[in-house]
Amino acid sequence: MQIVHTIFDRLIDLENIFLSWNEFRRGRIEKFDIQLFERHLEDNIFQLSEELMSGTYQHGSYHTFHICDPKPRVISKALVRDRLVHHLVFHELYQIFDPTFIYHSYSSRLGKGTHLAVSNLAMAACRLSHNYTQPIYALKCDIKQFFASVSHQKLLQLIKNKINDTQFL
């Protein structure tokens, strides 16, 4: 059994990559790009692991397309191997940052999600309106193009404040 010393060591561990692949592919197996990657799964994962280990991994280009869901949006989709790396990195960052989030942060968190958010909102509305006898107000808003406009340098600095593993960074 291999002893894992750093976040990066854990990230590039073959067992971890295969486990992440199984999580990543769940619910997506009918997608052609997933099937193509899985056709030569071991070769693809061993190659990805080697590139990560040697520092030669390069993120590929994105496929950009438009959807209406319900408003028009531009989607940029990475290659399967890059999305697997995203999954690996997200898993490590999640373990570090999730404990620092407030309880009422619901998106992309284990045991949370839209249904719990709506349920908790309904309970709060009932309590704050004194069993729906007084009016209350809620604001639903979105910051237009937030992820496209946020400073990547500031985000990286926030991550560096929590992580001292230079290989992982």
JOCORFEN-V82783 format. One record per pair of residues at least 4 apart in sequence whose C-alpha atoms are under 8 Angstrom apart, sorted by the first residue. I is the first residue (numbers start at 1). J is the second residue. D is the distance in whole Angstrom. If there is no record, write none. Layout:
# JOCORFEN-V82783
i=(I I)
j=(J J)
d=(D D)
This chain:
# JOCORFEN-V82783
i=(4 4 5 5 6 6 7 7 7 7 8 8 8 8 9 10 11 11 11 11 11 12 12 12 12 12 13 13 14 14 14 14 15 16 17 17 17 17 18 18 19 20 20 20 20 21 21 22 24 24 24 25 25 28 29 29 30 30 31 32 33 33 34 34 35 36 37 37 37 37 40 41 42 43 44 44 45 46 47 48 48 48 49 50 51 51 51 52 52 59 60 60 60 61 61 62 62 62 62 63 63 63 63 64 64 64 64 65 65 65 66 66 66 66 67 67 67 67 67 68 68 69 78 78 79 80 81 82 83 84 85 86 87 88 89 90 91 92 93 94 95 96 97 98 101 104 106 106 106 106 106 107 107 107 108 108 109 112 112 113 114 115 116 117 118 119 120 121 122 123 124 125 125 125 126 126 126 127 127 128 129 129 129 129 130 145 146 150 151 152 153 154 155 156 157 158 159 160 160 163 164 165)
j=(9 10 9 10 10 165 11 92 165 168 12 165 167 168 13 16 16 17 88 89 92 16 17 49 52 53 17 49 18 45 46 49 19 20 21 45 49 88 22 45 23 24 84 87 88 25 84 26 28 84 87 29 34 34 34 35 34 35 35 36 37 80 38 80 39 40 41 44 80 81 44 45 46 47 48 81 49 50 51 52 57 81 53 54 55 56 57 56 57 82 78 79 82 78 79 76 77 78 79 76 77 78 79 74 75 76 77 74 75 76 72 73 74 75 71 72 73 74 75 72 73 73 82 83 83 84 85 86 87 88 89 90 91 92 93 94 95 96 97 98 99 162 101 109 105 117 112 113 114 116 117 112 113 114 112 113 113 116 117 117 118 119 120 121 122 123 124 125 126 127 128 129 132 136 130 131 132 131 132 136 133 134 135 136 134 149 150 155 155 156 157 158 159 160 161 162 163 164 169 169 169 169)
d=(6 6 6 7 6 7 6 7 7 6 6 7 6 5 6 7 7 7 6 7 7 7 7 6 7 7 6 8 6 8 8 7 6 6 6 7 8 7 6 8 6 6 7 7 6 6 7 6 8 7 7 6 7 7 6 6 8 7 6 6 6 7 6 7 6 7 6 7 7 8 6 6 6 6 6 8 6 6 6 6 7 7 6 6 6 5 5 6 5 6 7 7 7 6 7 6 5 5 7 5 5 6 8 7 6 4 6 6 5 7 7 6 5 6 8 6 5 7 7 4 6 7 6 6 6 6 6 6 6 6 6 6 6 7 6 6 7 7 6 5 7 8 7 8 7 7 5 5 7 8 6 7 5 7 8 7 7 6 7 6 6 6 6 6 6 6 6 6 6 6 6 6 7 7 6 5 6 6 8 7 6 5 6 6 6 6 6 8 6 6 6 6 6 6 6 7 6 6 7 8 8 6)
